Amino acid sequence: MSVPAPTPDSGRPARTADRADPAAVRPAPAPAAGGGPADREERLHAAFRRLGEDLRRAEAAVAELVRERPADDGLVHVETVEGPAAQARRILELETGARHTFQAFLTGLNTVTPVPKTLAAASDGPPDGIGAPPGVTYQLLVDREFLAEPAAVAALEERVRRGEQVRVVDSPLLKLAVADGETAMVQLGPDRAVLLRQPLTVLVTELFAAVWRHSRPYLREVAELAPIDRQILQLMLSGLTDAATAKQLGTSPRTVQRRLRALMDLASVTSRLQLGWYAMRNNWM
């Protein structure tokens, strides 16, 4: 008669509850001061959850205030203007509706209307024939990209002829317009802008004043300079190449170079940099 082979546990006493493995019932170690990484992460998640709940409650309160307030309560209004056509119309409304001052940054970037139309708006007036009232002070700041736009120089010349103040900066500008310091439009991109009313317009007027202080005048008419020479000098000071200047003025690069050479001879200087300094010192600009 065969005897079964012993199993691996043969001869070992059965494990009972009172003889359980001590490791199986050992209590978890107490967390160290400050908690471990998992504990800290859990506290951080809890804090973010509380912050999110507070934010949602605040948003709900603001939405309720907006629904309940009357339309003429005098609070700050911020309006989004969508699309190039709507932006162009808003700028025209600001300009033609100005009573005392109209200030604008004009840039070749993010344009909403072609440059000639942008600058001719006030003189032409809106479709109903109403133009900007007389006595409005204009301050226009243009950048290098704007000066490179087709017909920009001719349009600016007309503005200067009408007595408007025009200044130039070399760094790119964002597109904005402010009427009477009360209403402003600031372009956020080609398809979106915001319309601001007081007191937020203070931020825009302060920005305009700061950039205006660090700009240079658009070249004025002086007896020593022919109109085309003044335009060439203006574009040269703004950093346009001879080719870009020639394209803007409808002439050839060789003509631009020849006339700049004549200006350098008139100023008794030997470089374009010196010519720029001479123009500043002798009130050519």
TAGIQUI-V315853 format. One record per run of one state. SS is the DSSP state (A for helix, B for strand, O for the rest). FROM is the first residue (numbers start at 1). TO is the last residue. Records with the same first field share a line. If there is no record, write none. Layout:
SS: FROM-TO ; FROM-TO
This chain:
O: 1-16 ; 20-21 ; 26-36 ; 69-77 ; 83-83 ; 98-100 ; 107-114 ; 125-136 ; 143-143 ; 148-151 ; 162-164 ; 169-175 ; 180-182 ; 190-191 ; 198-200 ; 214-215 ; 218-226 ; 238-241 ; 250-252 ; 268-271 ; 282-285
A: 17-19 ; 22-25 ; 37-68 ; 84-97 ; 115-124 ; 144-147 ; 152-161 ; 201-213 ; 227-237 ; 242-249 ; 253-267 ; 272-281
B: 78-82 ; 101-106 ; 137-142 ; 165-168 ; 176-179 ; 183-189 ; 192-197 ; 216-217
